[in-house]
């Protein structure tokens, strides 16, 4: 079996798992969308429709895709199907990395639900949407699985969902209600909020949240500021951390220490009876960073190891955001209806599962045998490992754009041993 055929077979095997969760028209639509996104590396429906090469006009293809995107229950249905199908793979990961990104739409005027967002690429504020994303990552950082994605504008949501805290809690609970609470949730300083921490403690979730330094914590005897507690932490552990930015790896040495603390309960005037870790880390010549953590470990060294490992993997979601915006032109998304935008984003996230997860077993073969050149220094191992997903996206686009998507089920009139042959593509 040639590589191109292996890629097509793998695609069909994975997509077919969704058939039992969707109606036949929904399944056919989702299959076409995923194929079109991978082949075109774009989010415009006319580009996705043109790559399908259907017998009808492009206008009719685009209208059908747009009509299916407008279904009100599609977001929940597809998200739940994705989590159930990939439950074991996500469960095998150690960390759930959460982050909020943005989609900037400077010139769009007719798109429903837009609001003011902070564009992280240029530091300006303009119209657009927010993205709440969760990816599952294993401790080595080699397995990355997009787990949840929701596009939203807070002013357009219902009252029960119209806050960022509720969106964060919804994203985390949606994933962990299916896969369990074993993974550690990792959030940047934006997650240092009382309502989030108390909710995680109440639900028994493990977490690593970087601190802003403005919080008060309980020692079990008295309430003290984080800054004063930090001065009592001895940095007697040294931890080397590998960081990668834009393909360049650097090794930083941190001096670390940790202390048991408790989270104050503002309603009782006491504290939550769940022991937490306050981990302090400092690079030579740099300032301190603090992490408030609920972890399944009992000793200081293990807590430090897990915090530095887990938070050190947070850059994976930043690179994920960078790729989907650069490689797939995500910010060029152009759909007028708010429901269609939400549905598109969850289908897009599931499609990224092919790039990041489902073709993992074929990754080396794709990189070495692809008809287009992907590896320029064949003897260097880092060409085949690390963040290879830009190369994978390029290769998959070539394979899918040079084939035609077949109907999911076709019947042949030929018979064998008086039986009708059923081919599933």
Order of alpha helices (4+ residues) and beta strands (2+ residues): alpha-alpha-alpha-alpha-alpha-alpha-beta-beta-beta-beta-alpha-beta-alpha-beta-beta-beta-alpha-beta-beta-beta-beta-alpha-alpha-alpha-alpha-alpha-beta-beta
